[in-house]
């Protein structure tokens, strides 16, 4: 997986391992979930209303574009959640949902 | 009489100076903040374990940032400080808050709202693609996470933040492909008399632009954004724009930071039933305040960029003034006369704000030019054409009516990022003055809450 964000420093932090859509991914302590995910992939979720993938927009908890889910179904806002070792996340909404008519 | 209960919302420059002023008067305030740490957005603190020094993080503002952080650290134990707490409603003179899914309500004798601002956005075709971020987001990625939003970044929009973030990216070693400013260079010259109100800030701004030139960053003025070119799977691939001479150009990039100055977060003021007035200069509705920050509602005070975007220095002053106003109104201060210097300072800041609005103009005319297929509401993918249809076919001429019919502004950002542009589109399509379109009403909860949380409070 190639990432979207590029780390420019602060890379001496301890490594933290998380799982995204079943794949193990390495993050750094102090990363937000959004950073952890976007350093190794291009998006964090599929838009429910359009054909495109999303990767967050405001990074300050205002736009709600970066919602992701734990594999237990809990919804998290990726830009304001700190990564924790062992987290397991999915980029598609787990609960039953209406069809995305744009897809 | 017991000690009055004063609740502050927001621990940025305004909120921290407000708390400090109240403590100096012997009152222990409650400070509600959504962030994990104090500092707000502009002086956002990096997480524990990060090691970059102040000079690297905050540049010319390093000393001010450090002073604000150290002030808070010194006072923290004396404040009823509640981080990671969302203030989501104001009802019946109670502030409703939630932390970790647990909701409660606070009574107050005085409520001082310092909620800050977010980027002000104008849509462009393709802005829904992954890799489009607000300018503020681009800055947060760098400041708080030491990341660039992409391998090759274009910054587009207008305002001081455009140049500040671009130069911070260059300094941090990111690749900045271009800085595209929608404002004309001439506007800056015409705004000079007002911008001279803060010569020091003007000089810092010029130094930023010079540093970008030295770094060889491509810079254009007076551009018109045409399209963010991208694909649904991979996101942003390029940006197309019309140059001042009318030529269409395309620059390859995998990320875009976009913004047109800032818009105050006014939802809580709205829920507190504060009166608003139309600000013709910046083309938006803003809460009314007096010189000290008193709103139209007794006991409710507004300070910082959440009511008037004066920047961090102006926010620190506004926080102090609002604290004094509350103290005076509660009969705890006789200092009205001693505030003259602060008030004078704020008038100077406001003159500069007017200068910035003239120099870096909100591109209202772009709204009318957006193609019908351009997405206005990023949350739910609603197009300019759909918004125009409810105006044309269903007669909506007012912001909330158009929202009800089109759902533009009804998504999970609650109109923060589409509301101002939508109002411009409505005004243009309905041929009414923008003022008459009104503004989106603030709705509780001001941010999405879990249903379980709401039930807990009943």
Boltz contact constraints between the chains, C-beta under 6 A:
constraints:
  - contact:
      token1: [A, 5]
      token2: [B, 147]
      max_distance: 6.0
  - contact:
      token1: [A, 6]
      token2: [B, 148]
      max_distance: 6.0
  - contact:
      token1: [A, 6]
      token2: [B, 151]
      max_distance: 6.0
  - contact:
      token1: [A, 7]
      token2: [B, 147]
      max_distance: 6.0
  - contact:
      token1: [A, 8]
      token2: [B, 146]
      max_distance: 6.0
  - contact:
      token1: [A, 8]
      token2: [B, 148]
      max_distance: 6.0
  - contact:
      token1: [A, 8]
      token2: [B, 172]
      max_distance: 6.0
  - contact:
      token1: [A, 8]
      token2: [B, 173]
      max_distance: 6.0
  - contact:
      token1: [A, 9]
      token2: [B, 146]
      max_distance: 6.0
  - contact:
      token1: [A, 10]
      token2: [B, 50]
      max_distance: 6.0
  - contact:
      token1: [A, 10]
      token2: [B, 146]
      max_distance: 6.0
  - contact:
      token1: [A, 13]
      token2: [B, 49]
      max_distance: 6.0
  - contact:
      token1: [A, 29]
      token2: [B, 49]
      max_distance: 6.0
  - contact:
      token1: [A, 30]
      token2: [B, 47]
      max_distance: 6.0
  - contact:
      token1: [A, 30]
      token2: [B, 49]
      max_distance: 6.0
  - contact:
      token1: [A, 35]
      token2: [B, 145]
      max_distance: 6.0
  - contact:
      token1: [A, 35]
      token2: [B, 147]
      max_distance: 6.0
  - contact:
      token1: [A, 43]
      token2: [B, 130]
      max_distance: 6.0
  - contact:
      token1: [A, 49]
      token2: [B, 380]
      max_distance: 6.0
  - contact:
      token1: [A, 49]
      token2: [B, 381]
      max_distance: 6.0
  - contact:
      token1: [A, 50]
      token2: [B, 128]
      max_distance: 6.0
  - contact:
      token1: [A, 50]
      token2: [B, 381]
      max_distance: 6.0
  - contact:
      token1: [A, 51]
      token2: [B, 232]
      max_distance: 6.0
  - contact:
      token1: [A, 52]
      token2: [B, 128]
      max_distance: 6.0
  - contact:
      token1: [A, 52]
      token2: [B, 129]
      max_distance: 6.0
  - contact:
      token1: [A, 52]
      token2: [B, 232]
      max_distance: 6.0
  - contact:
      token1: [A, 53]
      token2: [B, 130]
      max_distance: 6.0
  - contact:
      token1: [A, 54]
      token2: [B, 130]
      max_distance: 6.0
  - contact:
      token1: [A, 55]
      token2: [B, 130]
      max_distance: 6.0
  - contact:
      token1: [A, 57]
      token2: [B, 133]
      max_distance: 6.0
  - contact:
      token1: [A, 58]
      token2: [B, 134]
      max_distance: 6.0
  - contact:
      token1: [A, 58]
      token2: [B, 137]
      max_distance: 6.0
  - contact:
      token1: [A, 59]
      token2: [B, 137]
      max_distance: 6.0
  - contact:
      token1: [A, 59]
      token2: [B, 140]
      max_distance: 6.0
  - contact:
      token1: [A, 60]
      token2: [B, 41]
      max_distance: 6.0
  - contact:
      token1: [A, 62]
      token2: [B, 118]
      max_distance: 6.0
  - contact:
      token1: [A, 62]
      token2: [B, 416]
      max_distance: 6.0
  - contact:
      token1: [A, 63]
      token2: [B, 413]
      max_distance: 6.0
  - contact:
      token1: [A, 63]
      token2: [B, 417]
      max_distance: 6.0
  - contact:
      token1: [A, 64]
      token2: [B, 412]
      max_distance: 6.0
  - contact:
      token1: [A, 64]
      token2: [B, 413]
      max_distance: 6.0
